[in-house]
Amino acid sequence: MIDNALRSYLRFTTNYKEEYLQSEYDIARCSYKLLESALFQTHKDYVRRQIVYGILQEDAPDTLHFIVSFLLFDGRQNETTFEMMNSEGAFPRLVELIQGRRDDDIGLHRMLLELLYEMSRIQQLRLEDLRLIDDAFVTYLFQIIEELSDDVHDPYHYPVIRVLLVLNEQYMVSAHDSAPGELPDEPLTNRVIKILSLHGNAYKTFGENIILLLNRESEMSLQLLILKLLYLLFTTRATYEYFYTNDLRVLVDVMIRNLLDLPEESVALRHTYLRVLYPLLAHTQLKQPPHYKRDEIMKLLLMMTNVRSAHFAPVDETTCRLVGRCIGVPWLKDGEADTEMGAVAKRMLGMELSGARESTLSVVEVAAHKEKPGIMTPSIGKAEEAARKEQDEGHDDKEEEEEEAGEGMGEIHGQAGHDGDGERSPEIRLNGISFGNGPLKPPEQSPFDEVESDT
């Protein structure tokens, strides 16, 4: 009965897709109909597994579109779905579909990219799956970005970029933290870094976009993915000068702002930024005159070592070491500033500037730093802004209460984003765009309501 109901769902939706379901929003709503059905709520594991089997076996583009949509939205609410996909061998299938189905349906292709990204960022992939990634696949992704370079606002850009970022992280993790029982005979080649090392000049748009993304992105897990790639690019000789100089200057501005905006408790994220900052300053074109924002960088480092500033709490040992490494970058020192900073290093950091070498542990620490999806990056500025807004709203509410005194209160009939029973319905999100979380009313008649509870 369950299998029959699922077949009825897919047959019904695909039959009317061209006529009535012409947008990704429409397809998303169909996915939520199934997610909210009595069939799924009663038999979640069985339905999920059958849908996973569907993506492994199905070839029809319209049917695949609904299958991929369901797995994407279900997995975002419950990571068990993505873990099941990994255990059932869905990663190679997704790679195959992404590489071969772009011409079938651009919406399906974009959703396949999103599903691969979401599945890969919450768990470590198997080495045998990573070995299936070849140069052709990575080159194909870079070429897509270049083809779309005339429209930086095209939402197609970012699913492709995120897949490249998460693949880079998977390579880093596999090199330094292999899963139990999966010690590689030889290190895997990081295909993302390899292609940029050999053909970086042909794929400059990717570099421009990841800097823009770091500037705009507030989700910590995605920021970390970008920082991990930047770290490898700035510590790999062949990619020292991959970025345009102007883009590197924008990156310096972004990093200064973000480091200043991190609250005291964000120690691990601060460490990761500092680990990227050192090779950025030491290895790239920034070391050539005219030296960009030398004074601002030095002031930042002074603040982070608690010198002449109460902005930061007393620094921890790792921050001391990482700041000392940045202070040791030759072009940051000149004349009196060199003498002053040398004294600061000895007094505050307990080290000589000449001894501030790159730690062999840095790459391991950068690779290991992870955060769960959906966690926003802590921000001093946003916290202060929220506090001011709350204070202003409280003041406005008080004034309104005084104005409405004696006029009575209107009855509140409902609240936006809630169903009639007071329960909040799930938010529909596509390509980072929210379509709201209004009530999703079930159809008057659904094939799932007639299914018995027996499997």
N, C-alpha and C positions, 0 to 999 in steps of 0.2 A: 504493500500500500504506500509506503514512504517513497519507494523508487518511482512508482506510478505518478505520485503527486509531483515529484521533482521533474519528471519528464513532461508532465502537463504544464508546469510553470515555464520551463524552458521553451516548449513548443508554442505556448500562448504568447510569450513575450517576443520571441523571434518572429513569429508570424505577423505581428502588428508593429514591429520595430520601425520599419520604414515609414509607415503611415502615421503613427502616433508618438513614437519615442525617438524624436529627432535630435535631442540634446543630451549631454552628459548628465544634466540635472534629472531628466526624465528617467534615465537608466539607473541613476542613484536611488531614486524614489522606489523603483521596482525592487532594488536590492533590499531596501529597508522594509518593504512589504513582506519579503520572505523572512528577514531577520526578526520581525515582530509577529510572525505567524505562530499559531498553536503548534504546527508541525515542528518548526525549528526550536521553539522553547521547550518542547517535550523531548526531542531527540537531537540535541545539539551536536554531540560527537559524531553520530552516524551521518547526519546531513553534511557536516563539514567534510568528513572523509569522502563521501560520495562526490561532493563538489570538487575536492582536490583530485580525485580520480578523473573527473571530467576534464580538468585542464591538462592532464597528462595524455588524454586520449582524443579529445575533441579537435576538429580541424576547421569547422565552419566558423567564419569570422563573427557572424551575428551571435551565435551561441557562445563563443569564447568571450565576447564582450560582456554578456551578463554573468558568466562564470567568474571572470576576472574582477568585475565590479563587486560581486558578492564577497569574494575572498579579501579584497582590499578593505572594504568597509567593516567586515566582520573582524579582520585581523587588527585593525586600528582600535577596536574595542576590547579584543581579547587576543593576546599574543600567542595563545595556544594554537590558533589557526596557522600563523606563520611557522611555528615550530613543527606542526604536523606537515606542512608543505616541505620543509627542509628534510624531515625524516623520510618522506615518501619520494624524494628525488625530484622535486619541482624546479630546483634552480637550473639544471641543464635545459629543461623544457622551456623555461622563461627566456633563457639566452637564445635558444633556437627560434622562439616566436618573435622576439624583438628583432633579431637579425633578418628574419624572412617575411615579416607581416606588415612592414611600414606602408606598403602601397595598398593594402586591403582596406584599412580604415585608420585615419590619423588619430581619432579618438581612442580606438582600441590600442594603438601603438603607445600612446602617451600613458594610458592606464597600465599597460604591461610594464613600462619603465617604473611607474610609481610602485607597483606591486613588488618588483624586484628590489627596489630601494628599501621599502618598508620591511620586507622579509629579511634582508641582509643586515640591516642596521641594529636589529635586536638580538642577534645571535652570531656565533662564530660558524662560518661555513666549513664544510668538509674539504680537506685538501684535494681529494679526488675531483670535487666540483670546481674548485679554483683552477685546477690544471686544465680544465676544459676551455678556459678563457684564453683566446689566442690574440695575436697582434691585430688580426683582421677585425675582430669584434671591437676592440678598443679604438682602433683607427676609425671604424664606422661611426662610433659615438662622437668622436672629435669632429668628423666631417659634418655630421648633422648640425652641430653648434655653428660651424663656419657657414653653412648654407643659410642659417637663420640670422646671421650677424647683422643684417640690415634692420632688424626689428628687435631691439633689446628687451622690449616689453612683452614679447611673445611668450605665453606661458609654457610653450614647448621647450624653451631653453632650459628651465630649471629641473624638470624631471631627468633630462639627459645629464646635466651637470651633477646632480645628486647621485646618480648611478656611478659615475666616475669617482666621485669622492668616497663612496662607501666601498667600492672595489679597492681603492688605495688603502683604506683602513684595514680591510680584510687581509691584504698582502702584508701590511705591517704587523698585524696580530699573529698571522701564521708564521712569520719569521722569528718572533720572540716569545710566543705563547701558544704552542701547538696544543690541540685538544688531546686529552688522554688517549694513549695508544696510537697517536698519529704523528710520530716523529718523522719528518720528511727525510728521504735519503739524500736529497740535495735541496738547497734553498729554492723556493719558488721565485721566478723572475717577476718583479713588479711591472706589469705591462703598462700601467699608466705612466710611471716614471720613464720607462724605456722609450715609449713613443714620444714623450715630450723631450727626452734627451736627444733622440735622433732627428725629430721633425718638429721641434718646438716652434720654429719660425712660421710654420704653416698653420699653427693652431693658437694664435695669439688671442683670439676672441675668448677662448676658455679662461685664460688668465685674467683678462679684464673683468669677466663676469664673476669670478670667485672673489675678487676684491670688492666688487659692488655688493655681492651677497653677504660678505662679512660685515660690510658697513651697515646693511639693512636688517640682517637677521637677528632675532631676539631669542630664538630657541637654542639652548646651550649645546645640545647634541650636534646640531648642524654647524655651529661655530667651531666645535672641536674637530669635526671632519675637515673643515677648511684649514684649520691650524695645523693639522697633521700633514696635509699635503704641502702646505707652505714650508713646513719644517724640512721635509725631504727635498723639496726643490732648492732650498737655500743651503742644504748640506751636501748636495750632489753637484760635483764640479761642472758637469755638462749642462746643468740648468741654472747655474748661478745668475746668468743674465737672460733668463727666459722672459722676464717681464720688461715692459717699457719703463724707462726711468720715471716718467710722469706717474705711471701706475704705482711704482714703488713709493713715490712721495705721498700719494693718496693713502697707501697702506700704512706708512709711518703715522700720518694724521689719525687714521682709524685706531691704530694700536695705542697711541698716546691717549686718545679720548677714552677708549675702553678700559685701559689700565687705571686711569684716574677715576673712572666711574664704578669700578668694582668695590663692593663693600669689604670690610676687613675679613669677614669669615670666608670669602671666596679664595682660599689659599691655593687650592689645586689649579683652578683656572688661571690665577695670576702666574703660577709657575709655568704653565704651558705657554702663555703669552711671552714670558721672558725667555723661554727656551727658543721660541721662534724669533724674537727680537734680536738676539745675539747674531746668528748667521745672516739675518737680513742686513744688519749694519756692517758686519765684517766681510761678507763675501760678495755682495752685489755691487752694482754701479754706484750705490750711495757712498762708497768709500772714496770715490773720485770727487775732487772739488768741482763746483762749489758745494760744500757740505750742507745738506738740508736739515734745518731745525736742530742744529747741534746744541744750542743753548736750552731749547725746550726739552730735549732728550735728557740732558744733564740735570736739569731741574727735576724732571720726573724721577730719575734715579736717586737723587738726593732725598726727595720726599719718601721714596720707598724704603730708604734706609733710616728713616726717622730723623734726618738731619734738618734742623731749623724748621720743623713742621710737625704739627700734631695730627696731620691728616691720616697717618697710618699708625696702627698699634705697633709695639716693639716687634721687630722682624724675627721670623724664624730662621733657622740655620740654612735651609734650602734657599730661601729668598736671598739671604746674604750672599750665598755662593753664586746664584744666578745674576744678581745685580752686579757683583764684583766682576763677573765675566763680561757683562756689557760695558762696564766702566773701562775694561781693558782694551776695548776697540781703539786702535791707534788714532784714528781721525777725530775721536771725541776729546782727545787730550791736546792741549796746546798751551805752552807758556805757564802762566800763573794758574790756570785752571788745572793743568796737569799736576802741579805741585799740591794744590788744594785737594784734588780728588785722590792723589796718592795718600795724603794724610788721612782723608776720610776713610779710604779703604783699610788702612792699617788700624785706625781707631774703631771704626764701626764694624768692619767685616773681618778683621783679624787676618788679612791676607795681603800679599803683594800683588800689584796689578799684573806684573809679568807672570804670575802664577795662575792667573784666571784663565785656565784652558777649558776647552769644551769637554764636558763630562761624557765618558763612554756610556753612562747610564741614561743620558738624556733621551735617546731614541726609544729606549725601553719604556721610560716614564711617559713619553708622549704617546706611544702606541697604546699603553694601558689605560690612559685617562678616558673614561667613558661616562656618559650620563644618559638616563632614560629619556626616550622621546617625549616631547611635550613640556619638559621642564624649561622655564624661561631663565635667561641669564640674569643674575641679580644685578641691580642697578641702583646706585645712590641717587642719581638724578630722578629716576622714575619713582623711587620711594618717596622722595621729597615732594615731587609733583603730586603724587597720590594723596599725601598728607595735606598739602595745601588745598587740593580739590575737595577733600573730605571736610576740611575746616570751612571752606567757602560754602559748600552745600549745607552744612549745619547752620551757618549764619543765615542763608537764604530761607531754609525751612523755618527758622525761628521767626523771620520777618513775615512769612506767609501765614504762620499760625496766628500772629498778632493781627494781620489784616482780615483773616477769616473768622476771628473770634465773634461768636454770636450768629454767624451765618449758617451754621450746621455743616455737616459733613456728607458728601455724596457717597453712595454705596459703591464698594469695589466689587465688580462682577467677575473679574478674571485677571490673569497675569500673562503678559506676552511670553510665548515660548513654552507654555504649559498646556497639557491636555485638560479636558473637562474634569478629570478626577484629581487634578493637582499634581500629576506626575509629569516631569519634564521629558519631552521627546528628544531623541538623539539629534545632534547637529549633523547636517550634511556639509561635507567639506570636499572640494575638488581643486586640485592644484594650488592649495593654500588659500583658496577663496571660500568664505563661508556663505552658504545659501540659507542660513537661518536654521532655527530649530522649532518651527511651528508644528502644530499637531499633524501627524500623519494618519489620516483616517483610513481604516481598512476598507477594502471594497465591500459592496453589499453582499457579494457571494465570492468565496475563495475556495479553490480546490483543496487547500490545506485544512480547512475547518472540518472536512468530512473524513479525514484520515484517523483511523483508530490508533490507539497508543501502542499497539503491538508492532514490532519491527518485522 
